[in-house]
Amino acid sequence: MSEITYDYMEEYIRSLIPEASEKFKELEEFAKENRVPIAQKETAKFLEFIVSMKKPLRILELGTAIGYSAILMFEASGFKAHITTIERDENMIKYAKENFGKYNLEDKIEIKEGDCLEVLEKLDKPYDLIFMDAGKGHYNHFLPHCLRLLNEDGIIVADNVLFRGMVASDDLVKRRKITIVKRMRKYLDLVSKDENLITSVIPMGDGIAVTKRR
Ligand SMILES: C[S@@+](CC[C@H](N)C(=O)[O-])C[C@H]1O[C@@H](n2cnc3c(N)ncnc32)[C@H](O)[C@@H]1O
């Protein structure tokens, strides 16, 4: 159980999502077999919805893993967006490169290898959509860079913001996760209380926060 919503609710919502295409089924299967955390089904659907509505031309992703969400966002953009995605794990970089190669996406999806914070510091071109999905304990540190890089009407989508419910309830917090939880609460405070921003927190998947400028 995700501790975010009731099991029966999650199961019902998932049952509404149509079967994925062969490509995404293969990626999902690989992620499951190799225990790679990729966007949960309903989060992936939400991302697909936001991207197809917003039609961003430039997307920045923090956390590539095997490239599942990057490929999903590329397709949802009508095969038009240029995606920059950051990953530091060598194995993941290898898998993602193989997948981007397999689907001829090397020119469309660019992997920046390294730690998100270090890569973010060096980026200077604006993005229409930023998907934060790496380093849960550092979203608050990534935020100033993401705001610097975000277009005037851009959107930040942050995944895992409720972190198995721990962010919302002290009763669920595991001792070794205390720092991550505190930092994630700080992130949610920052994006919720800044009067220049508008943020909506959605209890879906592992918790999603969507932020834009007012
Ligand atoms: C949840 S997975 C990303 C899943 C992917 N967005 C998807 O849905 O298909 C998070 C990834 O971020 C990477 N990661 C974690 N912290 C990082 C950091 N500080 N810098 C770069 N990559 C990081 C991990 O190696 C992992 O592959």
PDBQT file of the ligand as one rigid body, heavy atoms in Angstrom, charges set to zero:
ROOT
HETATM    1  C1  LIG A 301      12.767   7.412  -9.585  1.00  0.00    +0.000 C 
HETATM    2  S1  LIG A 301      14.146   7.160 -10.622  1.00  0.00    +0.000 S 
HETATM    3  C2  LIG A 301      13.698   8.054 -12.084  1.00  0.00    +0.000 C 
HETATM    4  C3  LIG A 301      12.605   7.387 -12.839  1.00  0.00    +0.000 C 
HETATM    5  C4  LIG A 301      12.308   8.006 -14.191  1.00  0.00    +0.000 C 
HETATM    6  N1  LIG A 301      12.071   9.423 -14.096  1.00  0.00    +0.000 N 
HETATM    7  C5  LIG A 301      11.079   7.345 -14.777  1.00  0.00    +0.000 C 
HETATM    8  O1  LIG A 301       9.961   7.571 -14.272  1.00  0.00    +0.000 OA
HETATM    9  O2  LIG A 301      11.236   6.571 -15.720  1.00  0.00    +0.000 OA
HETATM   10  C6  LIG A 301      15.337   8.234  -9.932  1.00  0.00    +0.000 C 
HETATM   11  C7  LIG A 301      16.674   8.212 -10.668  1.00  0.00    +0.000 C 
HETATM   12  O3  LIG A 301      17.421   9.344 -10.233  1.00  0.00    +0.000 OA
HETATM   13  C8  LIG A 301      18.773   8.990 -10.058  1.00  0.00    +0.000 C 
HETATM   14  N2  LIG A 301      19.313   9.940  -9.061  1.00  0.00    +0.000 N 
HETATM   15  C9  LIG A 301      19.037   9.983  -7.727  1.00  0.00    +0.000 A 
HETATM   16  N3  LIG A 301      19.636  11.033  -7.161  1.00  0.00    +0.000 NA
HETATM   17  C10 LIG A 301      20.311  11.667  -8.145  1.00  0.00    +0.000 A 
HETATM   18  C11 LIG A 301      21.110  12.835  -8.190  1.00  0.00    +0.000 A 
HETATM   19  N4  LIG A 301      21.344  13.557  -7.095  1.00  0.00    +0.000 N 
HETATM   20  N5  LIG A 301      21.656  13.201  -9.363  1.00  0.00    +0.000 NA
HETATM   21  C12 LIG A 301      21.429  12.458 -10.502  1.00  0.00    +0.000 A 
HETATM   22  N6  LIG A 301      20.665  11.359 -10.527  1.00  0.00    +0.000 NA
HETATM   23  C13 LIG A 301      20.105  10.972  -9.371  1.00  0.00    +0.000 A 
HETATM   24  C14 LIG A 301      18.743   7.548  -9.619  1.00  0.00    +0.000 C 
HETATM   25  O4  LIG A 301      19.952   6.911  -9.981  1.00  0.00    +0.000 OA
HETATM   26  C15 LIG A 301      17.528   6.987 -10.352  1.00  0.00    +0.000 C 
HETATM   27  O5  LIG A 301      17.902   6.369 -11.566  1.00  0.00    +0.000 OA
ENDROOT
TORSDOF 0
